[in-house]
């Protein structure tokens, strides 16, 4: 890819997750990039508040479900949360499609791009991908992020390495304290049902290689090895 296709990442959008050393004593770090506005701003603000409070210090990875997700946070559910966390409504799972000449609606720019893909890329035009799938009228890339959309709205999608917010049953949307990442086939049925807040850009191997949990849904049993 040419240099023009790469994007600099603002260090302020990065979370550094430090795991305990592995059995051989090697250090393990996972780097998470938070998704930019207009997507999931309430949850990402909560995550910044939690990070500044060092809330995740001493917590654990407590769920590893094969071909699905790794989840982490406070397994006891008893750790006090910092003040200032927001309650985010379910309506925030989607956002207005980014207004940068790439409309996610059923007509306009996306359809034009699809037509151009059919007849071949126009001379001098930067390649862009747009398509339909079983879960959305359109899927496309925006600022390097994989999105889906329809009728002027858009949302991030559950791909490998994406980071989401664990929650209780609807209408609860989670506050960002319990997070997970996708380690298997993309569970697209979770799109617009659970908030996505970022993606892992480094150290994914440290999570995807963890021992699978033997409890229901991949949760670790009390007697399983130290995570």
C-alpha positions as CSV (number, residue, x, y, z in Angstrom):
1,X,0.0,0.0,0.0
2,X,1.3,3.5,-0.7
3,X,2.2,5.8,2.1
4,X,-0.9,7.9,1.4
5,X,-3.1,5.0,2.4
6,X,-1.8,4.9,5.9
7,X,-3.2,6.9,8.8
8,X,-1.5,8.3,11.8
9,X,-3.1,7.2,15.1
10,X,-3.5,9.9,17.8
11,X,-1.8,8.5,21.0
12,X,-4.8,9.9,22.9
13,X,-6.9,7.3,21.3
14,X,-4.8,4.3,22.5
15,X,-5.3,2.1,25.5
16,X,-2.4,-0.1,26.7
17,X,-3.6,-3.4,28.3
18,X,-0.8,-5.1,30.2
19,X,-1.3,-8.8,30.9
20,X,0.7,-10.9,33.4
21,X,3.8,-12.4,31.9
22,X,3.3,-15.7,30.1
23,X,4.6,-19.0,31.5
24,X,8.1,-18.3,30.1
25,X,8.2,-14.8,31.7
26,X,7.6,-12.9,28.5
27,X,5.8,-9.6,28.8
28,X,2.4,-9.3,27.1
29,X,0.8,-6.0,26.0
30,X,-2.3,-5.4,23.9
31,X,-2.9,-2.0,22.2
32,X,-6.4,-0.9,21.6
33,X,-7.4,2.0,19.4
34,X,-10.7,3.7,20.3
35,X,-13.1,4.4,17.5
36,X,-13.6,8.1,16.6
37,X,-16.8,10.1,16.6
38,X,-19.6,10.0,15.6
39,X,-19.5,6.3,16.7
40,X,-20.0,5.2,20.3
41,X,-18.9,8.5,21.9
42,X,-20.7,7.9,25.3
43,X,-19.0,4.6,25.8
44,X,-15.6,5.8,24.6
45,X,-15.8,8.7,27.1
46,X,-16.6,6.2,29.9
47,X,-13.6,4.1,28.9
48,X,-11.4,7.2,29.0
49,X,-12.7,7.9,32.5
50,X,-12.1,4.3,33.6
51,X,-8.6,4.3,32.2
52,X,-7.7,7.6,33.9
53,X,-8.9,6.1,37.2
54,X,-6.7,2.9,36.5
55,X,-9.9,1.0,37.1
56,X,-8.8,-2.1,35.3
57,X,-5.7,-2.5,37.5
58,X,-5.9,-5.9,39.2
59,X,-8.9,-7.1,37.1
60,X,-8.7,-10.1,34.8
61,X,-9.6,-11.9,31.6
62,X,-12.4,-14.2,32.8
63,X,-14.0,-15.5,29.6
64,X,-12.4,-17.1,26.5
65,X,-15.0,-18.7,24.3
66,X,-13.5,-20.6,21.3
67,X,-14.2,-19.0,17.9
68,X,-16.1,-16.2,19.6
69,X,-14.8,-13.7,22.2
70,X,-12.3,-12.9,24.9
71,X,-13.8,-10.8,27.7
72,X,-12.2,-8.9,30.6
73,X,-13.0,-6.7,33.5
74,X,-14.0,-7.3,37.2
75,X,-15.0,-10.9,37.4
76,X,-16.4,-10.4,40.9
77,X,-18.7,-7.5,39.9
78,X,-17.9,-5.9,43.2
79,X,-15.2,-3.3,42.3
80,X,-16.4,0.3,42.8
81,X,-16.7,2.3,39.6
82,X,-15.3,5.8,39.2
83,X,-17.7,8.7,39.3
84,X,-18.9,10.4,36.1
85,X,-19.8,7.3,34.0
86,X,-22.7,7.9,31.6
87,X,-25.7,5.8,30.9
88,X,-25.8,5.4,27.1
89,X,-29.1,4.7,25.3
90,X,-29.5,1.9,22.8
91,X,-30.1,4.5,20.1
92,X,-26.4,5.3,20.2
93,X,-25.6,2.0,18.6
94,X,-26.0,3.7,15.3
95,X,-25.0,7.2,14.1
96,X,-25.6,9.5,11.2
97,X,-23.5,8.3,8.2
98,X,-20.3,10.3,8.0
99,X,-20.8,13.3,5.7
100,X,-17.6,13.1,3.8
101,X,-18.9,12.3,0.3
102,X,-19.5,8.7,1.1
103,X,-23.2,8.4,2.0
104,X,-24.3,5.1,3.6
105,X,-27.8,5.5,2.4
106,X,-29.6,3.4,-0.2
107,X,-28.8,5.9,-2.9
108,X,-26.2,8.4,-3.8
109,X,-22.5,8.0,-3.4
110,X,-22.5,4.3,-2.3
111,X,-24.6,3.2,-5.3
112,X,-22.3,5.3,-7.6
113,X,-19.3,3.5,-6.2
114,X,-21.0,0.1,-6.6
115,X,-21.7,1.0,-10.3
116,X,-18.1,2.0,-10.8
117,X,-16.9,-1.2,-9.3
118,X,-19.1,-3.1,-11.8
119,X,-17.7,-1.4,-14.8
120,X,-14.1,-0.9,-13.5
121,X,-12.3,1.7,-11.6
122,X,-12.2,5.2,-13.2
123,X,-8.9,6.5,-14.1
124,X,-7.1,8.3,-11.3
125,X,-9.7,7.4,-8.7
126,X,-8.7,6.0,-5.4
127,X,-10.1,2.5,-4.9
128,X,-13.0,2.2,-2.4
129,X,-14.9,-0.8,-1.4
130,X,-18.7,-0.9,-0.9
131,X,-21.0,-3.9,-0.9
132,X,-24.2,-5.4,0.5
133,X,-24.3,-8.4,2.9
134,X,-26.8,-10.3,5.0
135,X,-26.7,-7.8,7.9
136,X,-26.8,-4.4,6.2
137,X,-27.8,-2.6,3.0
138,X,-24.2,-1.4,2.6
139,X,-20.7,-2.2,4.0
140,X,-17.8,0.1,3.4
141,X,-14.6,1.6,4.9
142,X,-14.4,5.1,6.5
143,X,-11.1,6.4,7.8
144,X,-9.8,2.9,7.9
145,X,-12.8,1.5,9.9
146,X,-15.2,-1.1,8.6
147,X,-18.7,0.1,8.8
148,X,-22.2,-0.9,7.7
149,X,-25.1,1.4,6.9
150,X,-28.5,2.1,5.4
151,X,-30.9,5.0,5.0
152,X,-28.4,7.6,6.1
153,X,-27.2,5.8,9.2
154,X,-24.1,3.8,9.9
155,X,-22.5,1.6,12.5
156,X,-19.2,-0.3,13.2
157,X,-19.3,-4.0,12.5
158,X,-18.1,-7.0,14.5
159,X,-15.0,-8.1,12.8
160,X,-12.0,-10.1,14.1
161,X,-10.1,-7.9,16.7
162,X,-13.0,-5.4,17.2
163,X,-13.5,-4.4,20.9
164,X,-17.0,-4.2,22.3
165,X,-18.8,-3.4,25.6
166,X,-20.1,-6.3,27.7
167,X,-23.6,-5.7,29.0
168,X,-26.6,-7.2,30.8
169,X,-29.9,-7.8,29.1
170,X,-31.5,-5.1,27.1
171,X,-32.2,-2.2,27.7
172,X,-28.9,-2.2,29.6
173,X,-26.0,-1.1,27.2
174,X,-23.0,-1.5,29.5
175,X,-20.8,1.3,30.8
176,X,-17.5,0.2,29.2
177,X,-16.0,-1.5,32.3
178,X,-16.5,-4.9,30.9
179,X,-14.9,-5.3,27.4
180,X,-14.5,-8.1,24.9
181,X,-12.7,-8.7,21.6
182,X,-13.7,-11.0,18.7
183,X,-11.4,-13.9,18.3
184,X,-13.3,-16.0,15.8
185,X,-15.7,-15.8,12.9
186,X,-17.3,-12.3,12.8
187,X,-20.5,-12.4,14.9
188,X,-22.3,-9.9,12.8
189,X,-25.6,-10.6,14.5
190,X,-24.2,-8.5,17.4
191,X,-24.1,-5.4,15.2
192,X,-26.4,-2.7,16.6
193,X,-27.1,-4.9,19.6
194,X,-23.9,-4.3,21.5
195,X,-21.6,-1.2,21.4
196,X,-18.4,-1.4,19.5
197,X,-15.7,1.0,20.8
198,X,-12.5,0.2,19.1
199,X,-10.1,-2.4,17.7
200,X,-6.9,-4.2,18.7
201,X,-4.0,-3.0,16.6
202,X,-1.2,-4.8,18.4
203,X,-0.8,-7.8,20.6
204,X,-3.9,-9.7,19.5
205,X,-2.0,-12.9,19.7
206,X,-1.8,-12.6,23.5
207,X,-5.6,-12.8,23.7
208,X,-6.5,-15.2,20.9
209,X,-4.0,-17.8,22.3
210,X,-5.4,-17.8,25.8
211,X,-6.7,-21.2,27.2
212,X,-10.4,-21.6,26.4
213,X,-12.8,-21.5,29.4
214,X,-14.6,-24.6,30.3
215,X,-17.6,-23.0,32.0
216,X,-20.8,-22.0,30.2
217,X,-20.2,-19.5,27.3
218,X,-16.4,-19.9,27.8
219,X,-16.3,-18.4,31.3
220,X,-13.4,-19.7,33.4
221,X,-14.2,-22.0,36.2
222,X,-12.9,-21.2,39.6
223,X,-10.4,-24.0,39.5
224,X,-8.9,-23.2,36.1
225,X,-5.4,-22.1,35.6
226,X,-4.3,-18.5,36.3
227,X,-5.2,-16.2,33.4
